[in-house]
Amino acid sequence: MKKIEAENLQYKGQSNGVHSWTTPSGQPYYWHPDWLHIAEDATGLHPKQALEVKEGEKVNQTHAVSAILKHFNQWAADKLAKHPDIETQAIESEIELKK
């Protein structure tokens, strides 16, 4: 499986200071400058991945995007490890559709 990169995320803007992105599969992620994590809900009450911020650095959107990518790619890798046939079935289905 190919990992998603920052350019694959769709930035949806911000509302009340909360920034939001979606992955190619439609999974939403949220971040507010006051949070030290990203979340899958706009309230931020359910953290999914901590931001990796060096001491003395100011938290910004780049940290949030990195956390989103780390969380999503790890989630996908874990799912494929548990069900290795998923990727094979997806490739076979794609080939079938092209016939």
Secondary structure, DSSP 8 states (H G I E B T S, - for coil): -----GGGSEEEEEETTEEEEE-TT--EEEE-TT-SEEESSTT--SEEEE----TT----HHHHHHHHHHHHHHHHHHHHHH-THHHHHHHHHHHHHH-
